[in-house]
Amino acid sequence: MSIVMKSGEVARYSSGERVNHWVVAITFILLAVSGLAFFHPAFWFLTGLLGGGTWSRILHPFLGVLMFVCFALMAVRYWKENIVQSYDREWGKRLTDVINNRDDNLPEIDKYNLGQKQLFWVMVATMVLLLVTGVVLWQDVAWALPVTLVRISALIHAISAFVLMVGIIVHIYAAIFWVRGSLRAMTRGTVSHAWAEHHHPLWYRRVTGGGRK
Amino acid sequence: MTMQSLAVQQRSATTTTPPSVRVAAQPVAKLIDISKCIGCKACQVACMQWNDLRDEVGTQHGIYDNPVDLTDQSWTVMRFAEYRSPEGRIEWLIRKDGCMHCEDPGCLKACPAPGAIVKYANGIVDFNSANCIGCGYCIAGCPFNIPRISEKDKKAYKCSLCSDRVAVGLEPACVKTCPTGAIQFGAKTDMVTRGNKRVGDLKERGFQQAALYDPAGVGGTHVMYVLQHGDQPERYSGLPHDPSISPWVSLWKGVTKPLLSIGLGLAVLGAFFHYVTRGPKEEPGGRGDSH
């Protein structure tokens, strides 16, 4: 679990957790570009990234299985910390303050805020839906499934992927551009004391035993 | 394959106008008169011969259907159905199965690969295998369960209505070879006239429900059947009663496509403009400094 490292940093993710996250992230990007290419002709040029349309079709399902398995490991790691608590609901009621960067008005929260927790559960749901419907659509599996099931799966696959992609767009924006000081948690594994205390005070006190020593 | 000499009316996964300056194209149709078919399978042989196809020699399944289903190598298959009429008469309903060349083709609607499926101005729906990525969406889109993916190259195949022959003024190979004249080919208007005339003959001979099968749900087809029992097409080895593109496919390839694509664009723009108007939450400077 998280431990205090040097005086200037608080450990947030171990190297194993970081590798796990980035394997999911990389497979997600490859899946998104190939999936979008199959979804709308406006995105067809993205098939070039995976070596053409046929290669995209071949690789997409294998990447999908890899992403699902790696995400499942993350889900096992983090589900407990993503259970929505009463202070999260309070936090959620002040979404306007969150959006307008008025962080002083926000209640104290633990390792994840409500937005992060909601993204977590949205990912759990969409990953399961994408896997199940994706296997149905997988030509190499070539199961003789009822055609109506294939048709419904195609629609659910597209909508689930859309929901997941919107969630990830918000995730990428918040982690890289919006909430400064967050990205290093997933690159170097640590955040600053100030960042931890400001954004996740309950977590900060929990892992440091009350504050900076 | 795409025939340069044929005008293209629709092209899969394409949002611009396909090459379509040739305006004189006349819609064509193949008319299959089931009441004249003797089940000799010469059409199957002619199809294999013209298209350089050789299906594997299969096993006897105890029925006349051989092979028992369409394959990447068998673009047409005779389906034999025994039907006992209410009067107790046994009838052998032999239907030449294969692509119906829908005016509103579900395969083309579902196909994600630009130009892998085209519909010519003459109505022929053709697979351009060189552009096919092997996803199988055409199978999900088809209301007649026609396309088959090859195990060998993972490409989809089906009857081309001999678009290469038609492009140079020849009739399809199956039409050329049919010994009883059960398969005819020509302008769609002529074929409809001929079909209806034959339906009239059949009605005079006691087949009161005889009908021309040109289902409106898919905009009509460029392969039509004369059915003795037009009220019961499903008697003919499961010919759909009122085929249309599945609403699931229409949703998936209709409103969903532009709507979700715009949604993704708005999400990215929303994030960008949030940054521009609200700015980032700067990293707090130190302990106790909450800004």
Interface residues (C-beta under 8 A of the other chain):
Chain A: L36 A37 F38 F39 H40 P41 A42 F43 W44 G53 T54 S56 R57 I99 N100 N101 D103 D104 L137 Q139 D140 A142 V147 T148 V150 R151 I152 A154 L155 A158 I159 F162 M165 V166 I169 V170 Y173 F177 W178 V179 R180 G181 S192 H193 A194 W195 E197 H198 H199 G211 R212
Chain B: A13 T14 T15 A110 P112 A113 P114 N131 I133 G134 C135 G136 Y137 I139 A140 N145 I149 K154 S246 W248 V249 L251 W252 T256 K257 P258 L260 S261 G263 L264 A267 V268 A271 H274 Y275 R278 G279 P280 K281 E282 E283 P284 G285 G286 R287 D289 S290
